Amino acid sequence: MGISTTAKCDICGVERKATNHWFVASFSKSSIVQGAACIRIYAYSLDRAIQPNAAVLCGQDHLSQWTSKQVPLLFPVRETPEVDEVRDSEDSNDPN
């Protein structure tokens, strides 16, 4: 049995027909720049769709949904000090 060439959207599961609005996207934490992450978006091709970590998406709406889920991975939320803590540290540094 060979590799199936039927593509399904990773968001809704619809099978790809003969339309041209499909995409393949991938997210990678490793890239040429160490520590960098990137999202790559391509027009649909079977070669790209079968790559590890590839997401097959049936249109712009689902590409947008998928991208929205990946962006927090690019820019993780960092803990920030509370406003009162910042003010307290600023007051302790004030010589007056």
C-alpha positions, -999 to 999 in steps of 0.1 A, spaced: 0 0 0 14 34 -10 13 68 6 -21 84 5 -22 115 -17 -55 127 -2 -49 159 17 -72 169 46 -74 202 63 -58 201 98 -84 224 111 -118 211 97 -108 178 81 -123 185 47 -106 167 18 -87 186 -8 -104 188 -42 -91 205 -74 -90 240 -59 -60 262 -56 -65 280 -23 -49 254 -1 -17 261 20 10 242 38 24 258 68 51 248 93 65 261 126 101 256 135 119 266 167 152 258 151 164 279 122 195 294 107 196 320 136 201 301 168 172 305 192 150 320 165 117 305 155 98 309 123 65 302 105 67 292 69 37 294 45 36 278 11 10 272 -16 -1 236 -14 22 209 -27 23 172 -18 61 174 -13 56 200 14 25 185 28 42 152 38 71 170 56 73 166 94 54 193 113 35 204 81 0 217 86 -23 214 56 -49 242 55 -79 246 32 -80 283 29 -71 317 43 -94 315 73 -79 282 85 -44 295 77 -52 325 100 -65 302 128 -34 280 126 -11 310 126 -29 325 156 -22 293 175 15 294 166 23 330 173 24 326 211 51 299 206 71 326 188 66 352 215 62 334 248 46 355 276 72 365 301 65 371 337 66 409 344 69 424 379 37 439 393 33 476 390 35 480 428 68 460 429 83 483 402 72 514 421 87 500 454 120 493 438 121 528 422 113 543 456 141 524 473 166 537 447 154 574 453 180 591 476 153 617 488 
